[in-house]
Amino acid sequence: MNFRQYLGLLRAEYAAKLIRTTDAALSAVSSSAGFDSQRTFNRVFHAKYGMSPREYRNHVRQSK
């Protein structure tokens, strides 16, 4: 794993935390986590969690 991949995973983990703990828009979560584009955010997040950020949010909400 190179530095860029590692940084992407850290950002995805932070974004997942924001999704779980806030009601912020996914575009705001993406920016807060340091992603330059929504597309990159979706790709990296899906690689880490196996689902899109929207699916993750829906899953978290259903689990409550």
N, CA, C and O atoms as a Tripos MOL2 file, in Angstrom:
@<TRIPOS>MOLECULE
protein
  256   255    64     0     0
PROTEIN
NO_CHARGES

@<TRIPOS>ATOM
      1 N           0.8540   -1.1730    0.0000 N.3       1 MET1
      2 CA          0.0000    0.0000    0.0000 C.3       1 MET1
      3 C           0.8990    1.2350    0.0000 C.2       1 MET1
      4 O           1.8190    1.3570    0.8090 O.2       1 MET1
      5 N           0.6150    2.1240   -0.9090 N.am      2 ASN2
      6 CA          1.4030    3.3520   -0.9380 C.3       2 ASN2
      7 C           0.7350    4.4380   -0.0920 C.2       2 ASN2
      8 O          -0.3620    4.2470    0.4340 O.2       2 ASN2
      9 N           1.4090    5.5670    0.0270 N.am      3 PHE3
     10 CA          0.9220    6.6440    0.8900 C.3       3 PHE3
     11 C          -0.4420    7.1670    0.4450 C.2       3 PHE3
     12 O          -1.3120    7.4270    1.2760 O.2       3 PHE3
     13 N          -0.6240    7.3190   -0.8480 N.am      4 ARG4
     14 CA         -1.8920    7.8490   -1.3720 C.3       4 ARG4
     15 C          -3.0560    6.9220   -1.0220 C.2       4 ARG4
     16 O          -4.1280    7.3910   -0.6410 O.2       4 ARG4
     17 N          -2.8500    5.6140   -1.1490 N.am      5 GLN5
     18 CA         -3.8950    4.6440   -0.7920 C.3       5 GLN5
     19 C          -4.1940    4.6990    0.7060 C.2       5 GLN5
     20 O          -5.3520    4.6710    1.1200 O.2       5 GLN5
     21 N          -3.1410    4.7780    1.5040 N.am      6 TYR6
     22 CA         -3.3010    4.8580    2.9550 C.3       6 TYR6
     23 C          -4.0870    6.1080    3.3510 C.2       6 TYR6
     24 O          -4.9950    6.0430    4.1790 O.2       6 TYR6
     25 N          -3.7360    7.2270    2.7620 N.am      7 LEU7
     26 CA         -4.4260    8.4780    3.0470 C.3       7 LEU7
     27 C          -5.9060    8.3800    2.6550 C.2       7 LEU7
     28 O          -6.7770    8.8650    3.3770 O.2       7 LEU7
     29 N          -6.1800    7.7540    1.5170 N.am      8 GLY8
     30 CA         -7.5630    7.5670    1.0870 C.3       8 GLY8
     31 C          -8.3600    6.7380    2.0820 C.2       8 GLY8
     32 O          -9.5170    7.0450    2.3670 O.2       8 GLY8
     33 N          -7.7380    5.6830    2.6140 N.am      9 LEU9
     34 CA         -8.4200    4.8440    3.6050 C.3       9 LEU9
     35 C          -8.6870    5.6100    4.9020 C.2       9 LEU9
     36 O          -9.7590    5.4760    5.4930 O.2       9 LEU9
     37 N          -7.7230    6.4050    5.3420 N.am     10 LEU10
     38 CA         -7.9380    7.2200    6.5330 C.3      10 LEU10
     39 C          -9.0790    8.2100    6.3150 C.2      10 LEU10
     40 O          -9.9150    8.4110    7.1960 O.2      10 LEU10
     41 N          -9.1040    8.8220    5.1390 N.am     11 ARG11
     42 CA        -10.1740    9.7740    4.8320 C.3      11 ARG11
     43 C         -11.5250    9.0720    4.7880 C.2      11 ARG11
     44 O         -12.5220    9.6220    5.2560 O.2      11 ARG11
     45 N         -11.5700    7.8620    4.2330 N.am     12 ALA12
     46 CA        -12.8170    7.1000    4.1670 C.3      12 ALA12
     47 C         -13.2970    6.7470    5.5770 C.2      12 ALA12
     48 O         -14.4930    6.8190    5.8600 O.2      12 ALA12
     49 N         -12.3760    6.3700    6.4540 N.am     13 GLU13
     50 CA        -12.7510    6.0560    7.8400 C.3      13 GLU13
     51 C         -13.3140    7.2850    8.5440 C.2      13 GLU13
     52 O         -14.2970    7.1900    9.2780 O.2      13 GLU13
     53 N         -12.6920    8.4300    8.3190 N.am     14 TYR14
     54 CA        -13.1870    9.6700    8.9190 C.3      14 TYR14
     55 C         -14.5620   10.0230    8.3530 C.2      14 TYR14
     56 O         -15.4500   10.4520    9.0890 O.2      14 TYR14
     57 N         -14.7310    9.8410    7.0550 N.am     15 ALA15
     58 CA        -16.0230   10.1200    6.4300 C.3      15 ALA15
     59 C         -17.1040    9.1980    6.9950 C.2      15 ALA15
     60 O         -18.2260    9.6410    7.2380 O.2      15 ALA15
     61 N         -16.7780    7.9310    7.2040 N.am     16 ALA16
     62 CA        -17.7430    6.9910    7.7760 C.3      16 ALA16
     63 C         -18.1500    7.4370    9.1760 C.2      16 ALA16
     64 O         -19.3180    7.3300    9.5520 O.2      16 ALA16
     65 N         -17.1960    7.9300    9.9350 N.am     17 LYS17
     66 CA        -17.5090    8.4380   11.2780 C.3      17 LYS17
     67 C         -18.4580    9.6230   11.1860 C.2      17 LYS17
     68 O         -19.4180    9.7090   11.9520 O.2      17 LYS17
     69 N         -18.2000   10.5340   10.2600 N.am     18 LEU18
     70 CA        -19.0830   11.6870   10.0780 C.3      18 LEU18
     71 C         -20.4810   11.2500    9.6480 C.2      18 LEU18
     72 O         -21.4770   11.8060   10.1110 O.2      18 LEU18
     73 N         -20.5540   10.2720    8.7790 N.am     19 ILE19
     74 CA        -21.8520    9.7690    8.3220 C.3      19 ILE19
     75 C         -22.6290    9.1750    9.4990 C.2      19 ILE19
     76 O         -23.8360    9.3800    9.6210 O.2      19 ILE19
     77 N         -21.9310    8.4410   10.3560 N.am     20 ARG20
     78 CA        -22.5900    7.8190   11.5110 C.3      20 ARG20
     79 C         -23.0340    8.8340   12.5580 C.2      20 ARG20
     80 O         -24.0510    8.6310   13.2210 O.2      20 ARG20
     81 N         -22.2880    9.9210   12.7150 N.am     21 THR21
     82 CA        -22.5220   10.8230   13.8400 C.3      21 THR21
     83 C         -23.1730   12.1490   13.4860 C.2      21 THR21
     84 O         -23.5350   12.9090   14.3850 O.2      21 THR21
     85 N         -23.3310   12.4490   12.1990 N.am     22 THR22
     86 CA        -23.9420   13.7180   11.7970 C.3      22 THR22
     87 C         -25.0000   13.4710   10.7290 C.2      22 THR22
     88 O         -25.1180   12.3760   10.1780 O.2      22 THR22
     89 N         -25.7590   14.5180   10.4590 N.am     23 ASP23
     90 CA        -26.7240   14.4850    9.3550 C.3      23 ASP23
     91 C         -26.2580   15.3700    8.2080 C.2      23 ASP23
     92 O         -27.0660   15.7910    7.3800 O.2      23 ASP23
     93 N         -24.9750   15.6520    8.1530 N.am     24 ALA24
     94 CA        -24.4110   16.5100    7.1110 C.3      24 ALA24
     95 C         -24.6110   15.8700    5.7360 C.2      24 ALA24
     96 O         -24.6400   14.6470    5.5960 O.2      24 ALA24
     97 N         -24.7460   16.7180    4.7430 N.am     25 ALA25
     98 CA        -24.8630   16.2410    3.3650 C.3      25 ALA25
     99 C         -23.6000   15.4710    2.9880 C.2      25 ALA25
    100 O         -22.5110   15.7720    3.4790 O.2      25 ALA25
    101 N         -23.7500   14.4870    2.1230 N.am     26 LEU26
    102 CA        -22.5920   13.6730    1.7280 C.3      26 LEU26
    103 C         -21.5320   14.5070    1.0300 C.2      26 LEU26
    104 O         -20.3430   14.2050    1.1360 O.2      26 LEU26
    105 N         -21.9390   15.5470    0.3220 N.am     27 SER27
    106 CA        -20.9410   16.4200   -0.3090 C.3      27 SER27
    107 C         -20.1280   17.1580    0.7550 C.2      27 SER27
    108 O         -18.9270   17.3650    0.5790 O.2      27 SER27
    109 N         -20.7660   17.5560    1.8530 N.am     28 ALA28
    110 CA        -20.0510   18.2110    2.9470 C.3      28 ALA28
    111 C         -19.1320   17.2200    3.6570 C.2      28 ALA28
    112 O         -18.0200   17.5730    4.0480 O.2      28 ALA28
    113 N         -19.5920   15.9900    3.8220 N.am     29 VAL29
    114 CA        -18.7650   14.9420    4.4360 C.3      29 VAL29
    115 C         -17.5240   14.7110    3.5770 C.2      29 VAL29
    116 O         -16.4090   14.6200    4.0900 O.2      29 VAL29
    117 N         -17.7330   14.6180    2.2730 N.am     30 SER30
    118 CA        -16.6300   14.4000    1.3380 C.3      30 SER30
    119 C         -15.5730   15.5060    1.4700 C.2      30 SER30
    120 O         -14.3770   15.2280    1.5640 O.2      30 SER30
    121 N         -16.0240   16.7360    1.4750 N.am     31 SER31
    122 CA        -15.0970   17.8720    1.6020 C.3      31 SER31
    123 C         -14.4030   17.8790    2.9520 C.2      31 SER31
    124 O         -13.1970   18.1110    3.0310 O.2      31 SER31
    125 N         -15.1570   17.6260    4.0120 N.am     32 SER32
    126 CA        -14.5800   17.6220    5.3630 C.3      32 SER32
    127 C         -13.5180   16.5420    5.5210 C.2      32 SER32
    128 O         -12.5440   16.7180    6.2530 O.2      32 SER32
    129 N         -13.7150   15.4290    4.8340 N.am     33 ALA33
    130 CA        -12.7590   14.3250    4.9190 C.3      33 ALA33
    131 C         -11.5340   14.5480    4.0340 C.2      33 ALA33
    132 O         -10.5760   13.7770    4.0970 O.2      33 ALA33
    133 N         -11.5570   15.5920    3.2160 N.am     34 GLY34
    134 CA        -10.3820   15.9330    2.4250 C.3      34 GLY34
    135 C         -10.3830   15.4310    0.9960 C.2      34 GLY34
    136 O          -9.3540   15.4840    0.3230 O.2      34 GLY34
    137 N         -11.5250   14.9410    0.5180 N.am     35 PHE35
    138 CA        -11.5910   14.4770   -0.8670 C.3      35 PHE35
    139 C         -11.8030   15.6650   -1.7930 C.2      35 PHE35
    140 O         -12.6020   16.5560   -1.5030 O.2      35 PHE35
    141 N         -11.0800   15.6700   -2.9130 N.am     36 ASP36
    142 CA        -11.1910   16.7620   -3.8740 C.3      36 ASP36
    143 C         -12.4290   16.6350   -4.7460 C.2      36 ASP36
    144 O         -12.9640   17.6390   -5.2170 O.2      36 ASP36
    145 N         -12.8860   15.4110   -4.9650 N.am     37 SER37
    146 CA        -14.0480   15.2270   -5.8320 C.3      37 SER37
    147 C         -14.9850   14.1800   -5.2440 C.2      37 SER37
    148 O         -14.5670   13.2810   -4.5150 O.2      37 SER37
    149 N         -16.2430   14.3190   -5.5750 N.am     38 GLN38
    150 CA        -17.2490   13.3620   -5.1280 C.3      38 GLN38
    151 C         -16.9730   11.9830   -5.7270 C.2      38 GLN38
    152 O         -17.1890   10.9620   -5.0740 O.2      38 GLN38
    153 N         -16.5040   11.9590   -6.9470 N.am     39 ARG39
    154 CA        -16.2140   10.6970   -7.6220 C.3      39 ARG39
    155 C         -15.1170    9.9070   -6.8870 C.2      39 ARG39
    156 O         -15.2460    8.7020   -6.6680 O.2      39 ARG39
    157 N         -14.0540   10.6010   -6.5170 N.am     40 THR40
    158 CA        -12.9760    9.9460   -5.7730 C.3      40 THR40
    159 C         -13.4760    9.4670   -4.4200 C.2      40 THR40
    160 O         -13.1540    8.3590   -3.9920 O.2      40 THR40
    161 N         -14.2590   10.2960   -3.7480 N.am     41 PHE41
    162 CA        -14.8480    9.9220   -2.4640 C.3      41 PHE41
    163 C         -15.6490    8.6290   -2.6040 C.2      41 PHE41
    164 O         -15.4660    7.6960   -1.8230 O.2      41 PHE41
    165 N         -16.5310    8.5760   -3.5940 N.am     42 ASN42
    166 CA        -17.3540    7.3780   -3.7930 C.3      42 ASN42
    167 C         -16.5020    6.1420   -4.0830 C.2      42 ASN42
    168 O         -16.7660    5.0640   -3.5510 O.2      42 ASN42
    169 N         -15.4890    6.3010   -4.9200 N.am     43 ARG43
    170 CA        -14.6360    5.1710   -5.3000 C.3      43 ARG43
    171 C         -13.8490    4.6270   -4.1100 C.2      43 ARG43
    172 O         -13.8230    3.4190   -3.8760 O.2      43 ARG43
    173 N         -13.2130    5.5170   -3.3680 N.am     44 VAL44
    174 CA        -12.4030    5.0940   -2.2250 C.3      44 VAL44
    175 C         -13.2930    4.5230   -1.1250 C.2      44 VAL44
    176 O         -12.9550    3.5090   -0.5140 O.2      44 VAL44
    177 N         -14.4280    5.1700   -0.8740 N.am     45 PHE45
    178 CA        -15.3410    4.7020    0.1690 C.3      45 PHE45
    179 C         -15.8650    3.3170   -0.1740 C.2      45 PHE45
    180 O         -15.9390    2.4480    0.6950 O.2      45 PHE45
    181 N         -16.2280    3.1040   -1.4350 N.am     46 HIS46
    182 CA        -16.7370    1.7980   -1.8660 C.3      46 HIS46
    183 C         -15.6640    0.7220   -1.7340 C.2      46 HIS46
    184 O         -15.9580   -0.4060   -1.3420 O.2      46 HIS46
    185 N         -14.4310    1.0670   -2.0590 N.am     47 ALA47
    186 CA        -13.3370    0.1020   -1.9360 C.3      47 ALA47
    187 C         -13.1370   -0.3240   -0.4810 C.2      47 ALA47
    188 O         -12.8140   -1.4820   -0.2150 O.2      47 ALA47
    189 N         -13.3270    0.5980    0.4560 N.am     48 LYS48
    190 CA        -13.1190    0.3080    1.8770 C.3      48 LYS48
    191 C         -14.3130   -0.4210    2.4900 C.2      48 LYS48
    192 O         -14.1300   -1.3790    3.2410 O.2      48 LYS48
    193 N         -15.5290    0.0170    2.1800 N.am     49 TYR49
    194 CA        -16.7140   -0.4870    2.8680 C.3      49 TYR49
    195 C         -17.6210   -1.3830    2.0230 C.2      49 TYR49
    196 O         -18.5680   -1.9680    2.5490 O.2      49 TYR49
    197 N         -17.3470   -1.4960    0.7360 N.am     50 GLY50
    198 CA        -18.1470   -2.3780   -0.1100 C.3      50 GLY50
    199 C         -19.5200   -1.8310   -0.4440 C.2      50 GLY50
    200 O         -20.3800   -2.5660   -0.9290 O.2      50 GLY50
    201 N         -19.7320   -0.5540   -0.1910 N.am     51 MET51
    202 CA        -21.0030    0.0950   -0.5310 C.3      51 MET51
    203 C         -20.7440    1.5890   -0.6850 C.2      51 MET51
    204 O         -19.7320    2.1140   -0.2200 O.2      51 MET51
    205 N         -21.6690    2.2520   -1.3390 N.am     52 SER52
    206 CA        -21.5200    3.6920   -1.5350 C.3      52 SER52
    207 C         -21.7760    4.4190   -0.2170 C.2      52 SER52
    208 O         -22.3630    3.8440    0.7000 O.2      52 SER52
    209 N         -21.3490    5.6650   -0.1110 N.am     53 PRO53
    210 CA        -21.6360    6.4330    1.1040 C.3      53 PRO53
    211 C         -23.1400    6.5290    1.3840 C.2      53 PRO53
    212 O         -23.5520    6.4760    2.5420 O.2      53 PRO53
    213 N         -23.9510    6.6690    0.3560 N.am     54 ARG54
    214 CA        -25.4070    6.7460    0.5350 C.3      54 ARG54
    215 C         -25.9570    5.4320    1.0810 C.2      54 ARG54
    216 O         -26.7940    5.4310    1.9830 O.2      54 ARG54
    217 N         -25.4870    4.3190    0.5340 N.am     55 GLU55
    218 CA        -25.9150    3.0050    1.0430 C.3      55 GLU55
    219 C         -25.4760    2.8270    2.4860 C.2      55 GLU55
    220 O         -26.2190    2.2860    3.3060 O.2      55 GLU55
    221 N         -24.2710    3.2830    2.7960 N.am     56 TYR56
    222 CA        -23.7540    3.1880    4.1660 C.3      56 TYR56
    223 C         -24.6360    3.9880    5.1200 C.2      56 TYR56
    224 O         -24.9840    3.5050    6.1980 O.2      56 TYR56
    225 N         -24.9970    5.2030    4.7290 N.am     57 ARG57
    226 CA        -25.8670    6.0370    5.5660 C.3      57 ARG57
    227 C         -27.2140    5.3580    5.7910 C.2      57 ARG57
    228 O         -27.7270    5.3420    6.9100 O.2      57 ARG57
    229 N         -27.7830    4.8000    4.7290 N.am     58 ASN58
    230 CA        -29.0700    4.1110    4.8640 C.3      58 ASN58
    231 C         -28.9470    2.8950    5.7850 C.2      58 ASN58
    232 O         -29.8360    2.6290    6.5930 O.2      58 ASN58
    233 N         -27.8570    2.1740    5.6600 N.am     59 HIS59
    234 CA        -27.6090    1.0070    6.5100 C.3      59 HIS59
    235 C         -27.4950    1.4090    7.9850 C.2      59 HIS59
    236 O         -28.0550    0.7520    8.8630 O.2      59 HIS59
    237 N         -26.7690    2.4890    8.2420 N.am     60 VAL60
    238 CA        -26.5920    2.9760    9.6110 C.3      60 VAL60
    239 C         -27.9400    3.4150   10.1910 C.2      60 VAL60
    240 O         -28.2510    3.1230   11.3460 O.2      60 VAL60
    241 N         -28.7180    4.1050    9.3960 N.am     61 ARG61
    242 CA        -30.0280    4.5810    9.8770 C.3      61 ARG61
    243 C         -30.9750    3.4270   10.1610 C.2      61 ARG61
    244 O         -31.7550    3.4930   11.1110 O.2      61 ARG61
    245 N         -30.9230    2.3740    9.3610 N.am     62 GLN62
    246 CA        -31.7960    1.2210    9.5670 C.3      62 GLN62
    247 C         -31.3770    0.4300   10.7970 C.2      62 GLN62
    248 O         -32.2080   -0.2230   11.4290 O.2      62 GLN62
    249 N         -30.0940    0.4820   11.1420 N.am     63 SER63
    250 CA        -29.5740   -0.2660   12.2760 C.3      63 SER63
    251 C         -29.9580    0.3470   13.6140 C.2      63 SER63
    252 O         -29.8790   -0.3130   14.6500 O.2      63 SER63
    253 N         -30.3720    1.6010   13.5920 N.am     64 LYS64
    254 CA        -30.7150    2.2860   14.8510 C.3      64 LYS64
    255 C         -32.0720    1.8860   15.3420 C.2      64 LYS64
    256 O         -32.5170    2.3650   16.3850 O.2      64 LYS64
@<TRIPOS>BOND
     1     1     2 1
     2     2     3 1
     3     3     4 2
     4     3     5 am
     5     5     6 1
     6     6     7 1
     7     7     8 2
     8     7     9 am
     9     9    10 1
    10    10    11 1
    11    11    12 2
    12    11    13 am
    13    13    14 1
    14    14    15 1
    15    15    16 2
    16    15    17 am
    17    17    18 1
    18    18    19 1
    19    19    20 2
    20    19    21 am
    21    21    22 1
    22    22    23 1
    23    23    24 2
    24    23    25 am
    25    25    26 1
    26    26    27 1
    27    27    28 2
    28    27    29 am
    29    29    30 1
    30    30    31 1
    31    31    32 2
    32    31    33 am
    33    33    34 1
    34    34    35 1
    35    35    36 2
    36    35    37 am
    37    37    38 1
    38    38    39 1
    39    39    40 2
    40    39    41 am
    41    41    42 1
    42    42    43 1
    43    43    44 2
    44    43    45 am
    45    45    46 1
    46    46    47 1
    47    47    48 2
    48    47    49 am
    49    49    50 1
    50    50    51 1
    51    51    52 2
    52    51    53 am
    53    53    54 1
    54    54    55 1
    55    55    56 2
    56    55    57 am
    57    57    58 1
    58    58    59 1
    59    59    60 2
    60    59    61 am
    61    61    62 1
    62    62    63 1
    63    63    64 2
    64    63    65 am
    65    65    66 1
    66    66    67 1
    67    67    68 2
    68    67    69 am
    69    69    70 1
    70    70    71 1
    71    71    72 2
    72    71    73 am
    73    73    74 1
    74    74    75 1
    75    75    76 2
    76    75    77 am
    77    77    78 1
    78    78    79 1
    79    79    80 2
    80    79    81 am
    81    81    82 1
    82    82    83 1
    83    83    84 2
    84    83    85 am
    85    85    86 1
    86    86    87 1
    87    87    88 2
    88    87    89 am
    89    89    90 1
    90    90    91 1
    91    91    92 2
    92    91    93 am
    93    93    94 1
    94    94    95 1
    95    95    96 2
    96    95    97 am
    97    97    98 1
    98    98    99 1
    99    99   100 2
   100    99   101 am
   101   101   102 1
   102   102   103 1
   103   103   104 2
   104   103   105 am
   105   105   106 1
   106   106   107 1
   107   107   108 2
   108   107   109 am
   109   109   110 1
   110   110   111 1
   111   111   112 2
   112   111   113 am
   113   113   114 1
   114   114   115 1
   115   115   116 2
   116   115   117 am
   117   117   118 1
   118   118   119 1
   119   119   120 2
   120   119   121 am
   121   121   122 1
   122   122   123 1
   123   123   124 2
   124   123   125 am
   125   125   126 1
   126   126   127 1
   127   127   128 2
   128   127   129 am
   129   129   130 1
   130   130   131 1
   131   131   132 2
   132   131   133 am
   133   133   134 1
   134   134   135 1
   135   135   136 2
   136   135   137 am
   137   137   138 1
   138   138   139 1
   139   139   140 2
   140   139   141 am
   141   141   142 1
   142   142   143 1
   143   143   144 2
   144   143   145 am
   145   145   146 1
   146   146   147 1
   147   147   148 2
   148   147   149 am
   149   149   150 1
   150   150   151 1
   151   151   152 2
   152   151   153 am
   153   153   154 1
   154   154   155 1
   155   155   156 2
   156   155   157 am
   157   157   158 1
   158   158   159 1
   159   159   160 2
   160   159   161 am
   161   161   162 1
   162   162   163 1
   163   163   164 2
   164   163   165 am
   165   165   166 1
   166   166   167 1
   167   167   168 2
   168   167   169 am
   169   169   170 1
   170   170   171 1
   171   171   172 2
   172   171   173 am
   173   173   174 1
   174   174   175 1
   175   175   176 2
   176   175   177 am
   177   177   178 1
   178   178   179 1
   179   179   180 2
   180   179   181 am
   181   181   182 1
   182   182   183 1
   183   183   184 2
   184   183   185 am
   185   185   186 1
   186   186   187 1
   187   187   188 2
   188   187   189 am
   189   189   190 1
   190   190   191 1
   191   191   192 2
   192   191   193 am
   193   193   194 1
   194   194   195 1
   195   195   196 2
   196   195   197 am
   197   197   198 1
   198   198   199 1
   199   199   200 2
   200   199   201 am
   201   201   202 1
   202   202   203 1
   203   203   204 2
   204   203   205 am
   205   205   206 1
   206   206   207 1
   207   207   208 2
   208   207   209 am
   209   209   210 1
   210   210   211 1
   211   211   212 2
   212   211   213 am
   213   213   214 1
   214   214   215 1
   215   215   216 2
   216   215   217 am
   217   217   218 1
   218   218   219 1
   219   219   220 2
   220   219   221 am
   221   221   222 1
   222   222   223 1
   223   223   224 2
   224   223   225 am
   225   225   226 1
   226   226   227 1
   227   227   228 2
   228   227   229 am
   229   229   230 1
   230   230   231 1
   231   231   232 2
   232   231   233 am
   233   233   234 1
   234   234   235 1
   235   235   236 2
   236   235   237 am
   237   237   238 1
   238   238   239 1
   239   239   240 2
   240   239   241 am
   241   241   242 1
   242   242   243 1
   243   243   244 2
   244   243   245 am
   245   245   246 1
   246   246   247 1
   247   247   248 2
   248   247   249 am
   249   249   250 1
   250   250   251 1
   251   251   252 2
   252   251   253 am
   253   253   254 1
   254   254   255 1
   255   255   256 2
@<TRIPOS>SUBSTRUCTURE
     1 MET1         2 RESIDUE 1 A MET
     2 ASN2         6 RESIDUE 1 A ASN
     3 PHE3        10 RESIDUE 1 A PHE
     4 ARG4        14 RESIDUE 1 A ARG
     5 GLN5        18 RESIDUE 1 A GLN
     6 TYR6        22 RESIDUE 1 A TYR
     7 LEU7        26 RESIDUE 1 A LEU
     8 GLY8        30 RESIDUE 1 A GLY
     9 LEU9        34 RESIDUE 1 A LEU
    10 LEU10       38 RESIDUE 1 A LEU
    11 ARG11       42 RESIDUE 1 A ARG
    12 ALA12       46 RESIDUE 1 A ALA
    13 GLU13       50 RESIDUE 1 A GLU
    14 TYR14       54 RESIDUE 1 A TYR
    15 ALA15       58 RESIDUE 1 A ALA
    16 ALA16       62 RESIDUE 1 A ALA
    17 LYS17       66 RESIDUE 1 A LYS
    18 LEU18       70 RESIDUE 1 A LEU
    19 ILE19       74 RESIDUE 1 A ILE
    20 ARG20       78 RESIDUE 1 A ARG
    21 THR21       82 RESIDUE 1 A THR
    22 THR22       86 RESIDUE 1 A THR
    23 ASP23       90 RESIDUE 1 A ASP
    24 ALA24       94 RESIDUE 1 A ALA
    25 ALA25       98 RESIDUE 1 A ALA
    26 LEU26      102 RESIDUE 1 A LEU
    27 SER27      106 RESIDUE 1 A SER
    28 ALA28      110 RESIDUE 1 A ALA
    29 VAL29      114 RESIDUE 1 A VAL
    30 SER30      118 RESIDUE 1 A SER
    31 SER31      122 RESIDUE 1 A SER
    32 SER32      126 RESIDUE 1 A SER
    33 ALA33      130 RESIDUE 1 A ALA
    34 GLY34      134 RESIDUE 1 A GLY
    35 PHE35      138 RESIDUE 1 A PHE
    36 ASP36      142 RESIDUE 1 A ASP
    37 SER37      146 RESIDUE 1 A SER
    38 GLN38      150 RESIDUE 1 A GLN
    39 ARG39      154 RESIDUE 1 A ARG
    40 THR40      158 RESIDUE 1 A THR
    41 PHE41      162 RESIDUE 1 A PHE
    42 ASN42      166 RESIDUE 1 A ASN
    43 ARG43      170 RESIDUE 1 A ARG
    44 VAL44      174 RESIDUE 1 A VAL
    45 PHE45      178 RESIDUE 1 A PHE
    46 HIS46      182 RESIDUE 1 A HIS
    47 ALA47      186 RESIDUE 1 A ALA
    48 LYS48      190 RESIDUE 1 A LYS
    49 TYR49      194 RESIDUE 1 A TYR
    50 GLY50      198 RESIDUE 1 A GLY
    51 MET51      202 RESIDUE 1 A MET
    52 SER52      206 RESIDUE 1 A SER
    53 PRO53      210 RESIDUE 1 A PRO
    54 ARG54      214 RESIDUE 1 A ARG
    55 GLU55      218 RESIDUE 1 A GLU
    56 TYR56      222 RESIDUE 1 A TYR
    57 ARG57      226 RESIDUE 1 A ARG
    58 ASN58      230 RESIDUE 1 A ASN
    59 HIS59      234 RESIDUE 1 A HIS
    60 VAL60      238 RESIDUE 1 A VAL
    61 ARG61      242 RESIDUE 1 A ARG
    62 GLN62      246 RESIDUE 1 A GLN
    63 SER63      250 RESIDUE 1 A SER
    64 LYS64      254 RESIDUE 1 A LYS
